[in-house]
Amino acid sequence: MGDRHVNGRVWWAGGSRAKRVGRRGPGMVLLAVAVILGGCEKKSGKTPAAATEGSAGGKAPAMANLPEVDVSKLSQGLQSGVQKLREAIKRSPRDADLVGNLGAIYYVHGFAQAAEACFERASKLAPESVAWHYYLALAHERNHHHKAALAEYEQAIELDPSYGPSYVRTARLLVDSDQARAEKLCRRALELNPKDQTALLMLGLAKAAKGELDEAAKHVREALDIDPNYREAHLALARILKEQKKPGEAEKELKLAEKGRTPLVGDDLFERLLRSGFNLEILLADARMLMARGAYNQADKALQRAAVVDPKNMMMLGLLGDLRVRQHRLEDAAKVYRRMLKLKPGSRRIQLTLARVLAALEKPDEAETVFKTLVDAHPQDQGVLEAYSQFLVTHGRGDDAAKLWRKVIEAQPDAAWAHLDFGDVLATTGHADEARAELGTVLKLHADDPGALWLLGELARAAGDTATAQKHWERIVATSPDYLQAYLGLTQLALARGDYAAALAYAAKGIERSPNAAGLLNTRAWILATCPDDKLRDGKEAVALAEKACKLTQRKQHELLDTLAAAYAEAGRFDEAVQTEAEAIKLATKSKSPQVDQYKQRLAAYQAKKPYHGS
């Protein structure tokens, strides 16, 4: 437990999600970015307001009081950042933020004594800032100055009694020497946040130290109920069970601990420290989270900060390439992937991604060169072959794709996936009979293969044989109920024959299997909003489903926004319908969708306070 280095990473199992009331922490992240990346440094000779707290009068501490640190093993970017910070501190020696930011870098990158000196200075310059006392306590702990750490945590608690992690960290230092005080602190943390798994763990350890093993095990198990992968909790429970003479159960906990992790949740101040100090792992986690939210500009900034720490980090570069693709900056994405290949030549994943990007850039010759290199190196790799086949079909070279699969099947005649992919190519290129033969082979090798049944249904529907399509897709639902395409297909067949009740039922079954399937949510919402049968329409449910679908897709699919607008209109929320339909029109226009005219017609209806009831 506690903060520690694990493979170069600093982690702490934080406590409750703290309130921000009363915490006068500095704007460390933005300031650090500005200084490290060559941004705006403070050039005014005036003392900033934050730096004057508790420091009125007297002479500013000399720069020499801050220790010199050999940072030659850090990246060039971090070395430059440290130098700039030190120069800025010379110009503004009373600026607590500058001194603290320097301490953050020292702390994160293994210079604990230097960090301690910086945080001590910052806490004197801004004595009412919780952050600097908290960080000084962390640095004292790192340097095994536990008495001094306790004093600083107590000061942090006094400044902000609502911040749970201060209680938990104090309890951790006291759990072996003053169990009564540790228990009291943990219970206070749990009052602030009953789901604080670390407070529960510390409470369990305090009970264990007092010999109250049953109570100890209870609290540790409560921590594991909140986070089943909590490594330290499994280790603690293993020790308790061993003392209870339960070696078998203890061994199970030890095995679970091997697969566990130390969570970093709830300790806002510590997370800020890691970001300010350029902790690579948390910066990459931030970038991932921001990309998932569609906040691409913010993700870009997080990756720029990560590049300062390690410009050759493959995970960082991979995220950057993915980000550039999402931003539609494909030329830049290609540059990133080429750079990655120089660092890791022959990587299948990187080459495959580069080939796809080059194809999207309409550079087929370059893309094919990469694809051929991949196929030569991985002649039986399903992912490589499927990507190359798709490339060939997309570029009107279905015959070449067919030759590719015939060669694969010749080498692996019992590879069902190869027959399935070959059947898909044949179906796509208009060779229906040959496609059916290949798909029949798949079913002989793997009865009820959902992919083969789906394609056979598609071929039947294309030929006008909806009964056979229905049969194939009903078989999928019966044998592979998580294959969501089948529900969509059956819903479409029901709509085509005007059976809206059946369509709603199929969509509902699919959503039951996969509650976050945006396509099914959208389909059911559309029927509920626009169905010609008054008895089946339900504007309220349509809005709930459509809003969820749009949220899942970050409101970036115009078809889903069009559905949401129809749902709002059916629910009588015409202002929102107008606004949402305009949003759909904007996206559809940008993508040159032929649906723009339909959307405009519906927009006019909503402006006239009329819902859309179609089919």
C-alpha positions as CSV (number, residue, x, y, z in Angstrom):
1,M,0.0,0.0,0.0
2,G,0.9,3.6,0.0
3,D,2.6,5.6,-2.8
4,R,5.4,3.7,-4.5
5,H,7.3,3.1,-7.7
6,V,6.1,0.2,-9.7
7,N,7.9,-0.2,-13.0
8,G,8.6,3.5,-12.9
9,R,5.0,4.4,-12.1
10,V,3.8,6.2,-9.0
11,W,0.5,5.1,-7.6
12,W,-1.6,5.5,-4.5
13,A,-4.9,3.8,-3.7
14,G,-6.8,7.0,-3.1
15,G,-9.8,7.6,-0.9
16,S,-13.0,9.5,-1.4
17,R,-13.9,11.8,-4.2
18,A,-13.1,15.1,-2.4
19,K,-15.2,18.2,-2.4
20,R,-13.4,21.2,-3.7
21,V,-14.8,23.6,-1.1
22,G,-12.0,25.3,0.8
23,R,-9.1,23.9,-1.2
24,R,-7.0,26.7,-2.4
25,G,-4.8,24.6,-4.7
26,P,-2.7,26.3,-7.4
27,G,-3.4,26.1,-11.1
28,M,-0.6,23.6,-11.5
29,V,-1.4,21.8,-14.6
30,L,-1.8,24.8,-16.9
31,L,1.2,26.5,-15.4
32,A,3.3,23.4,-15.9
33,V,2.3,23.1,-19.5
34,A,3.1,26.7,-20.2
35,V,6.6,26.5,-18.6
36,I,7.6,23.0,-19.9
37,L,6.4,23.5,-23.4
38,G,7.8,26.9,-23.8
39,G,4.6,28.8,-23.0
40,C,4.0,32.0,-21.2
41,E,6.4,32.4,-18.3
42,K,5.7,35.1,-15.7
43,K,7.9,38.1,-16.7
44,S,6.5,40.7,-14.3
45,G,8.6,41.6,-11.4
46,K,5.5,41.9,-9.2
47,T,4.8,39.2,-6.6
48,P,1.7,37.2,-7.6
49,A,-1.2,37.1,-5.2
50,A,-0.9,33.4,-4.5
51,A,2.8,33.8,-3.6
52,T,2.2,36.5,-1.0
53,E,0.1,34.2,1.3
54,G,1.9,33.9,4.7
55,S,5.0,35.6,3.2
56,A,4.5,39.3,3.8
57,G,7.7,41.1,4.7
58,G,11.1,39.4,5.0
59,K,13.5,38.5,2.3
60,A,12.6,35.9,-0.3
61,P,14.4,32.6,0.2
62,A,17.5,32.3,-2.0
63,M,17.4,30.0,-5.0
64,A,20.4,28.2,-3.5
65,N,18.1,26.8,-0.9
66,L,16.6,24.6,-3.5
67,P,18.9,21.6,-4.2
68,E,20.6,21.1,-7.6
69,V,19.5,17.8,-9.1
70,D,21.2,15.8,-11.9
71,V,18.3,15.4,-14.4
72,S,20.6,14.2,-17.2
73,K,18.8,10.9,-17.4
74,L,15.4,12.5,-18.0
75,S,14.1,13.3,-21.5
76,Q,15.4,16.4,-23.2
77,G,11.9,18.0,-22.8
78,L,11.9,17.4,-19.1
79,Q,15.4,18.7,-18.7
80,S,14.5,21.8,-20.5
81,G,11.4,22.2,-18.4
82,V,13.3,21.9,-15.2
83,Q,15.8,24.5,-16.4
84,K,13.1,26.9,-17.3
85,L,11.4,26.5,-14.0
86,R,14.6,27.1,-12.1
87,E,15.2,30.2,-14.1
88,A,11.6,31.4,-13.5
89,I,12.0,30.8,-9.8
90,K,15.2,33.0,-9.8
91,R,13.1,35.8,-11.3
92,S,10.1,35.2,-9.0
93,P,11.4,33.5,-5.9
94,R,8.1,34.0,-4.0
95,D,6.0,32.3,-6.5
96,A,4.7,29.2,-4.8
97,D,3.2,27.7,-8.0
98,L,6.6,27.8,-9.8
99,V,8.4,26.2,-6.8
100,G,5.7,23.6,-6.4
101,N,5.7,22.7,-10.1
102,L,9.4,22.0,-9.9
103,G,8.7,19.9,-6.8
104,A,6.0,17.9,-8.7
105,I,8.5,17.0,-11.5
106,Y,11.1,16.0,-8.9
107,Y,8.6,13.9,-7.0
108,V,7.2,12.0,-10.0
109,H,10.6,11.3,-11.5
110,G,12.3,10.0,-8.4
111,F,14.0,13.0,-6.7
112,A,12.2,12.7,-3.4
113,Q,14.6,14.9,-1.3
114,A,14.5,17.7,-3.8
115,A,10.7,17.5,-4.0
116,E,10.6,17.7,-0.2
117,A,12.6,20.9,-0.3
118,C,10.4,22.5,-3.0
119,F,7.1,21.6,-1.3
120,E,8.4,22.9,2.0
121,R,9.2,26.2,0.3
122,A,5.8,26.3,-1.4
123,S,3.9,25.6,1.8
124,K,5.7,28.5,3.5
125,L,5.0,30.8,0.6
126,A,1.3,29.8,0.5
127,P,0.6,28.4,4.0
128,E,-3.2,28.3,3.4
129,S,-3.0,26.2,0.3
130,V,-4.0,22.6,1.1
131,A,-2.1,21.2,-1.9
132,W,1.4,22.2,-0.8
133,H,1.0,20.8,2.7
134,Y,-0.5,17.6,1.2
135,Y,2.4,17.3,-1.3
136,L,5.0,18.0,1.4
137,A,3.5,15.2,3.5
138,L,3.7,12.8,0.5
139,A,7.4,13.8,0.0
140,H,8.1,13.3,3.7
141,E,6.6,9.8,3.5
142,R,8.7,9.1,0.5
143,N,11.8,10.0,2.5
144,H,10.6,8.0,5.5
145,H,10.0,11.2,7.6
146,H,6.8,9.9,9.1
147,K,6.5,12.3,12.0
148,A,6.9,15.3,9.7
149,A,4.4,13.7,7.3
150,L,1.8,13.3,10.0
151,A,2.1,17.0,10.9
152,E,1.6,18.1,7.3
153,Y,-1.4,15.7,6.8
154,E,-2.9,17.1,10.1
155,Q,-2.4,20.6,8.7
156,A,-4.1,19.6,5.4
157,I,-7.1,18.3,7.4
158,E,-7.3,21.5,9.4
159,L,-7.3,23.6,6.2
160,D,-9.9,21.3,4.5
161,P,-11.8,19.0,6.7
162,S,-13.9,17.7,3.8
163,Y,-11.0,16.1,1.9
164,G,-11.2,12.4,2.7
165,P,-7.8,11.2,1.4
166,S,-6.0,13.3,4.0
167,Y,-7.7,11.2,6.7
168,V,-6.9,8.0,5.0
169,R,-3.2,8.8,4.5
170,T,-2.9,9.9,8.1
171,A,-4.6,6.6,9.2
172,R,-2.2,4.6,7.1
173,L,0.8,6.2,9.0
174,L,-0.9,5.4,12.4
175,V,-2.3,2.0,11.8
176,D,0.6,0.2,13.5
177,S,1.1,2.6,16.3
178,D,-2.2,4.2,17.2
179,Q,-5.1,2.0,16.0
180,A,-7.7,4.0,17.9
181,R,-6.8,7.2,16.1
182,A,-6.4,5.4,12.8
183,E,-9.9,3.9,13.2
184,K,-11.4,7.3,14.0
185,L,-9.8,8.8,10.9
186,C,-11.1,6.0,8.7
187,R,-14.6,6.4,10.0
188,R,-14.5,10.1,9.3
189,A,-13.3,9.4,5.7
190,L,-16.2,6.9,5.3
191,E,-18.7,9.6,6.6
192,L,-17.5,11.7,3.7
193,N,-17.6,8.8,1.2
194,P,-19.1,5.4,2.3
195,K,-17.6,3.8,-0.9
196,D,-14.0,4.7,0.0
197,Q,-12.4,1.4,-0.5
198,T,-9.0,2.5,0.9
199,A,-10.6,3.8,4.1
200,L,-12.3,0.4,4.5
201,L,-9.0,-1.3,3.9
202,M,-7.2,0.8,6.5
203,L,-10.0,0.3,8.9
204,G,-9.6,-3.5,8.4
205,L,-5.8,-3.2,9.0
206,A,-6.4,-1.2,12.2
207,K,-8.8,-3.9,13.4
208,A,-6.2,-6.6,12.5
209,A,-3.5,-4.8,14.4
210,K,-5.8,-5.0,17.5
211,G,-6.3,-8.7,16.9
212,E,-10.0,-8.3,15.9
213,L,-9.6,-10.5,12.9
214,D,-13.3,-11.2,12.1
215,E,-14.0,-7.4,12.0
216,A,-10.8,-6.9,10.0
217,A,-11.8,-9.4,7.4
218,K,-15.3,-7.9,7.2
219,H,-14.0,-4.4,6.4
220,V,-11.4,-5.7,3.9
221,R,-14.1,-7.7,2.1
222,E,-16.2,-4.6,2.0
223,A,-13.3,-2.9,0.2
224,L,-13.2,-5.8,-2.3
225,D,-16.9,-5.6,-2.9
226,I,-16.3,-2.0,-4.1
227,D,-13.2,-2.9,-6.1
228,P,-12.8,-6.7,-6.7
229,N,-9.4,-6.1,-8.3
230,Y,-7.9,-4.2,-5.4
231,R,-4.5,-5.8,-5.0
232,E,-3.6,-4.5,-1.5
233,A,-6.9,-5.6,-0.2
234,H,-6.4,-9.2,-1.4
235,L,-3.0,-9.2,0.2
236,A,-4.3,-7.9,3.5
237,L,-7.2,-10.4,3.5
238,A,-4.7,-13.2,2.8
239,R,-2.6,-12.2,5.9
240,I,-5.8,-12.1,8.0
241,L,-7.0,-15.5,6.8
242,K,-3.5,-16.9,7.4
243,E,-3.8,-15.7,11.0
244,Q,-7.2,-17.2,11.2
245,K,-5.7,-20.6,10.3
246,K,-7.4,-20.6,6.9
247,P,-4.5,-21.4,4.6
248,G,-6.6,-22.5,1.6
249,E,-8.6,-19.3,1.5
250,A,-5.5,-17.2,2.1
251,E,-3.8,-18.9,-0.9
252,K,-6.8,-18.0,-3.1
253,E,-6.5,-14.3,-2.1
254,L,-2.8,-14.3,-2.9
255,K,-3.5,-15.6,-6.4
256,L,-6.2,-12.9,-6.9
257,A,-3.6,-10.3,-5.7
258,E,-1.3,-11.4,-8.5
259,K,-3.9,-10.3,-11.1
260,G,-4.9,-7.2,-9.1
261,R,-4.0,-3.6,-9.3
262,T,-3.7,-0.5,-7.1
263,P,-6.5,1.9,-8.0
264,L,-5.9,5.6,-8.4
265,V,-9.3,7.0,-7.6
266,G,-10.7,9.7,-5.5
267,D,-7.5,11.5,-4.6
268,D,-7.9,14.6,-6.7
269,L,-4.8,16.3,-5.2
270,F,-2.5,13.4,-5.9
271,E,-3.8,13.0,-9.4
272,R,-3.1,16.7,-10.0
273,L,0.4,16.1,-8.6
274,L,1.0,13.3,-11.1
275,R,-0.2,15.4,-14.0
276,S,1.8,18.4,-13.0
277,G,4.9,16.3,-12.6
278,F,4.4,14.7,-16.0
279,N,3.6,11.2,-14.9
280,L,3.5,9.3,-18.3
281,E,0.9,6.7,-17.4
282,I,-1.7,9.1,-16.1
283,L,-1.2,11.4,-19.1
284,L,-1.9,8.5,-21.4
285,A,-4.9,7.5,-19.4
286,D,-6.2,11.1,-19.6
287,A,-5.7,11.0,-23.4
288,R,-7.6,7.7,-23.7
289,M,-10.5,9.0,-21.6
290,L,-10.7,12.3,-23.5
291,M,-10.6,10.5,-26.9
292,A,-13.5,8.3,-25.8
293,R,-15.4,11.4,-24.9
294,G,-14.7,13.0,-28.3
295,A,-12.6,15.8,-26.6
296,Y,-9.9,15.6,-29.3
297,N,-8.2,18.9,-28.7
298,Q,-7.8,18.2,-25.0
299,A,-6.6,14.7,-25.8
300,D,-4.0,16.3,-28.1
301,K,-2.7,18.4,-25.3
302,A,-2.4,15.4,-23.0
303,L,-0.4,13.5,-25.6
304,Q,1.8,16.5,-26.2
305,R,2.6,16.5,-22.5
306,A,3.3,12.7,-22.7
307,A,5.7,13.3,-25.6
308,V,7.7,15.6,-23.3
309,V,8.3,12.7,-21.0
310,D,9.1,10.1,-23.7
311,P,8.8,11.1,-27.3
312,K,9.5,7.5,-28.4
313,N,6.9,5.8,-26.2
314,M,5.0,3.4,-28.4
315,M,1.7,3.6,-26.5
316,M,1.8,7.4,-26.8
317,L,2.5,7.3,-30.5
318,G,-0.2,4.7,-31.0
319,L,-2.8,6.9,-29.3
320,L,-1.5,9.9,-31.3
321,G,-2.0,8.0,-34.5
322,D,-5.5,7.0,-33.5
323,L,-6.3,10.6,-32.6
324,R,-5.1,11.8,-35.9
325,V,-7.3,9.3,-37.7
326,R,-10.3,10.4,-35.6
327,Q,-9.5,14.1,-36.4
328,H,-9.4,13.1,-40.1
329,R,-5.8,14.2,-40.3
330,L,-4.7,11.2,-42.2
331,E,-1.5,12.5,-43.6
332,D,-0.4,13.2,-40.0
333,A,-1.6,9.8,-39.0
334,A,0.5,8.2,-41.7
335,K,3.6,10.1,-40.5
336,V,3.0,8.8,-36.9
337,Y,2.7,5.2,-38.0
338,R,5.8,5.4,-40.2
339,R,7.7,6.8,-37.2
340,M,6.4,3.9,-35.1
341,L,7.7,1.4,-37.8
342,K,11.1,2.9,-37.6
343,L,11.1,2.3,-33.8
344,K,9.5,-1.2,-34.2
345,P,10.2,-2.5,-37.7
346,G,8.0,-5.4,-38.8
347,S,5.1,-4.8,-36.4
348,R,2.1,-6.4,-37.9
349,R,-0.4,-4.1,-36.1
350,I,1.4,-0.9,-37.1
351,Q,1.8,-2.0,-40.7
352,L,-1.8,-3.0,-40.9
353,T,-3.0,0.4,-39.5
354,L,-0.6,2.2,-41.9
355,A,-1.9,0.3,-44.9
356,R,-5.5,1.2,-44.0
357,V,-4.6,4.9,-43.5
358,L,-2.9,5.0,-46.9
359,A,-5.9,3.4,-48.5
360,A,-8.1,6.0,-46.9
361,L,-5.8,8.7,-48.3
362,E,-6.4,7.2,-51.8
363,K,-2.8,6.1,-52.1
364,P,-3.6,2.5,-53.3
365,D,-0.1,1.8,-54.6
366,E,1.6,2.6,-51.3
367,A,-1.1,0.8,-49.4
368,E,-0.8,-2.3,-51.5
369,T,3.0,-2.3,-51.0
370,V,2.4,-2.5,-47.3
371,F,-0.3,-5.1,-47.6
372,K,1.8,-7.3,-49.7
373,T,4.7,-7.1,-47.2
374,L,2.3,-8.1,-44.5
375,V,0.8,-11.0,-46.5
376,D,4.3,-12.3,-47.3
377,A,5.2,-12.2,-43.6
378,H,1.9,-13.5,-42.3
379,P,0.3,-15.6,-45.1
380,Q,-2.2,-17.3,-42.8
381,D,-3.1,-14.3,-40.6
382,Q,-6.8,-13.8,-40.6
383,G,-6.7,-10.1,-39.8
384,V,-4.1,-9.3,-42.4
385,L,-5.9,-11.3,-45.1
386,E,-9.3,-9.8,-44.3
387,A,-8.0,-6.3,-44.5
388,Y,-6.2,-6.9,-47.8
389,S,-9.2,-8.6,-49.2
390,Q,-11.4,-5.7,-48.2
391,F,-8.9,-3.3,-49.8
392,L,-9.0,-5.3,-53.1
393,V,-12.8,-5.4,-53.2
394,T,-13.1,-1.7,-52.4
395,H,-10.8,-0.9,-55.3
396,G,-12.8,-3.1,-57.8
397,R,-10.5,-6.0,-57.7
398,G,-12.8,-8.7,-56.6
399,D,-11.1,-11.3,-58.8
400,D,-7.8,-10.7,-57.0
401,A,-9.5,-11.0,-53.7
402,A,-11.0,-14.3,-54.8
403,K,-7.5,-15.6,-55.8
404,L,-6.2,-14.6,-52.4
405,W,-8.8,-16.7,-50.6
406,R,-8.5,-19.7,-53.0
407,K,-4.8,-19.7,-52.1
408,V,-5.5,-19.6,-48.4
409,I,-8.2,-22.4,-48.6
410,E,-5.8,-24.5,-50.7
411,A,-3.3,-24.4,-47.8
412,Q,-6.0,-24.7,-45.1
413,P,-9.1,-26.5,-46.5
414,D,-10.7,-26.9,-43.1
415,A,-10.3,-23.2,-42.1
416,A,-14.0,-22.2,-41.7
417,W,-13.1,-18.5,-41.3
418,A,-11.4,-18.6,-44.8
419,H,-14.4,-20.1,-46.4
420,L,-16.6,-17.5,-44.7
421,D,-14.5,-14.6,-45.8
422,F,-14.3,-16.0,-49.4
423,G,-18.1,-16.4,-49.3
424,D,-18.4,-12.8,-48.2
425,V,-16.2,-11.6,-51.2
426,L,-18.2,-13.7,-53.6
427,A,-21.5,-12.3,-52.3
428,T,-20.2,-8.8,-52.5
429,T,-19.0,-9.2,-56.0
430,G,-22.2,-10.7,-57.3
431,H,-21.3,-14.4,-57.4
432,A,-24.3,-15.5,-55.3
433,D,-24.3,-19.2,-56.2
434,E,-20.6,-19.6,-55.5
435,A,-21.1,-17.7,-52.3
436,R,-23.8,-20.0,-51.1
437,A,-21.5,-23.0,-51.8
438,E,-18.7,-21.5,-49.7
439,L,-21.1,-20.6,-46.9
440,G,-22.5,-24.2,-47.0
441,T,-19.0,-25.4,-46.4
442,V,-18.7,-23.2,-43.4
443,L,-21.9,-24.7,-41.9
444,K,-20.6,-28.2,-42.5
445,L,-17.4,-27.3,-40.6
446,H,-19.2,-25.3,-37.9
447,A,-23.0,-25.9,-37.7
448,D,-25.0,-22.7,-36.9
449,D,-22.1,-20.4,-37.6
450,P,-23.8,-17.0,-37.2
451,G,-21.6,-15.2,-39.8
452,A,-22.5,-17.8,-42.5
453,L,-26.2,-17.7,-41.6
454,W,-26.2,-14.0,-41.7
455,L,-24.7,-13.9,-45.2
456,L,-27.1,-16.6,-46.4
457,G,-30.0,-14.5,-45.1
458,E,-28.6,-11.4,-46.9
459,L,-28.4,-13.3,-50.2
460,A,-31.9,-14.6,-49.7
461,R,-33.3,-11.1,-49.0
462,A,-31.5,-9.7,-52.0
463,A,-33.1,-12.4,-54.2
464,G,-36.6,-11.4,-52.7
465,D,-36.9,-14.6,-50.6
466,T,-37.7,-12.9,-47.3
467,A,-39.0,-16.2,-45.8
468,T,-35.6,-17.9,-46.2
469,A,-33.9,-14.8,-44.8
470,Q,-36.3,-14.9,-41.8
471,K,-35.5,-18.6,-41.3
472,H,-31.7,-18.0,-41.3
473,W,-31.8,-15.1,-38.9
474,E,-34.3,-16.7,-36.5
475,R,-31.8,-19.6,-36.4
476,I,-29.1,-17.1,-35.4
477,V,-31.2,-15.7,-32.6
478,A,-31.9,-19.2,-31.3
479,T,-28.3,-20.5,-31.4
480,S,-26.1,-17.3,-31.1
481,P,-28.3,-14.8,-29.2
482,D,-25.6,-12.2,-28.9
483,Y,-25.2,-11.8,-32.6
484,L,-26.9,-8.4,-32.8
485,Q,-27.1,-8.1,-36.6
486,A,-29.7,-10.8,-36.6
487,Y,-32.0,-8.7,-34.5
488,L,-31.5,-5.7,-36.8
489,G,-32.2,-7.9,-39.8
490,L,-35.4,-9.4,-38.4
491,T,-36.5,-5.9,-37.4
492,Q,-36.0,-4.7,-40.9
493,L,-37.9,-7.6,-42.3
494,A,-40.8,-7.0,-40.0
495,L,-40.9,-3.3,-41.0
496,A,-40.9,-4.2,-44.6
497,R,-44.0,-6.2,-44.2
498,G,-45.7,-3.6,-42.0
499,D,-45.6,-5.6,-38.8
500,Y,-44.5,-2.8,-36.4
501,A,-45.3,-4.7,-33.3
502,A,-43.0,-7.6,-34.3
503,A,-40.3,-5.0,-35.3
504,L,-40.5,-3.4,-31.8
505,A,-40.3,-6.9,-30.2
506,Y,-37.2,-7.9,-32.1
507,A,-35.4,-4.6,-31.3
508,A,-36.3,-5.0,-27.7
509,K,-34.9,-8.5,-27.6
510,G,-31.6,-7.2,-29.1
511,I,-31.4,-4.4,-26.6
512,E,-32.0,-6.9,-23.8
513,R,-28.9,-8.8,-24.9
514,S,-26.9,-5.6,-25.5
515,P,-28.2,-2.5,-23.7
516,N,-25.6,-0.2,-25.3
517,A,-26.2,-1.3,-28.9
518,A,-26.7,2.1,-30.5
519,G,-28.1,0.7,-33.7
520,L,-30.8,-1.2,-32.0
521,L,-31.6,1.7,-29.6
522,N,-32.0,3.9,-32.6
523,T,-34.2,1.5,-34.6
524,R,-36.6,1.0,-31.7
525,A,-36.7,4.7,-31.0
526,W,-37.5,5.5,-34.6
527,I,-40.4,3.1,-34.6
528,L,-41.8,4.4,-31.3
529,A,-41.5,8.0,-32.6
530,T,-42.8,7.6,-36.2
531,C,-44.9,4.5,-36.4
532,P,-48.2,5.1,-38.3
533,D,-50.1,3.0,-35.7
534,D,-51.0,5.5,-32.9
535,K,-51.3,2.6,-30.3
536,L,-47.6,1.7,-30.7
537,R,-46.1,5.2,-30.6
538,D,-44.5,6.3,-27.3
539,G,-42.6,9.6,-27.4
540,K,-41.3,9.4,-23.9
541,E,-39.6,6.0,-24.4
542,A,-38.4,7.0,-27.9
543,V,-36.6,10.1,-26.4
544,A,-34.9,8.0,-23.7
545,L,-33.7,5.4,-26.2
546,A,-32.6,8.0,-28.8
547,E,-30.8,10.2,-26.3
548,K,-28.9,7.1,-25.1
549,A,-27.9,6.2,-28.7
550,C,-26.7,9.7,-29.4
551,K,-24.7,9.8,-26.2
552,L,-23.1,6.5,-27.1
553,T,-22.0,7.9,-30.4
554,Q,-21.0,11.3,-29.1
555,R,-23.8,12.9,-31.3
556,K,-21.6,12.3,-34.4
557,Q,-24.1,10.3,-36.5
558,H,-26.7,12.3,-38.3
559,E,-29.1,9.4,-38.7
560,L,-29.3,9.0,-34.9
561,L,-29.8,12.7,-34.4
562,D,-32.6,12.6,-37.0
563,T,-34.2,9.9,-34.9
564,L,-33.8,11.9,-31.7
565,A,-35.4,14.9,-33.4
566,A,-38.4,12.8,-34.4
567,A,-38.7,11.5,-30.8
568,Y,-38.6,15.0,-29.4
569,A,-41.4,16.0,-31.8
570,E,-43.5,13.0,-30.9
571,A,-43.1,13.9,-27.2
572,G,-44.2,17.5,-28.0
573,R,-40.8,19.0,-27.4
574,F,-40.6,20.9,-30.7
575,D,-37.9,23.4,-29.8
576,E,-35.5,20.6,-29.1
577,A,-36.7,18.7,-32.2
578,V,-35.9,21.8,-34.3
579,Q,-32.5,22.2,-32.7
580,T,-31.6,18.6,-33.1
581,E,-32.7,18.2,-36.7
582,A,-30.6,21.3,-37.6
583,E,-27.7,19.5,-35.9
584,A,-28.4,16.4,-38.1
585,I,-28.6,18.5,-41.2
586,K,-25.3,20.1,-40.4
587,L,-23.5,16.8,-40.1
588,A,-25.3,15.3,-43.1
589,T,-24.3,18.2,-45.2
590,K,-20.7,17.9,-44.1
591,S,-20.7,14.3,-45.1
592,K,-22.6,15.0,-48.4
593,S,-25.4,12.6,-47.4
594,P,-28.3,12.2,-49.8
595,Q,-30.6,12.3,-46.7
596,V,-30.2,16.1,-46.3
597,D,-33.4,16.9,-48.2
598,Q,-35.5,14.5,-46.1
599,Y,-34.1,16.1,-42.9
600,K,-35.0,19.5,-44.2
601,Q,-38.6,18.4,-44.8
602,R,-38.8,17.1,-41.3
603,L,-37.3,20.3,-39.9
604,A,-40.0,22.3,-41.6
605,A,-42.7,20.0,-40.0
606,Y,-41.1,20.5,-36.5
607,Q,-41.0,24.2,-37.0
608,A,-44.7,24.0,-37.7
609,K,-45.2,22.0,-34.5
610,K,-46.0,18.8,-36.4
611,P,-44.5,15.4,-35.5
612,Y,-43.3,13.1,-38.3
613,H,-45.2,9.9,-38.7
614,G,-43.9,7.8,-41.6
615,S,-42.8,4.2,-41.8
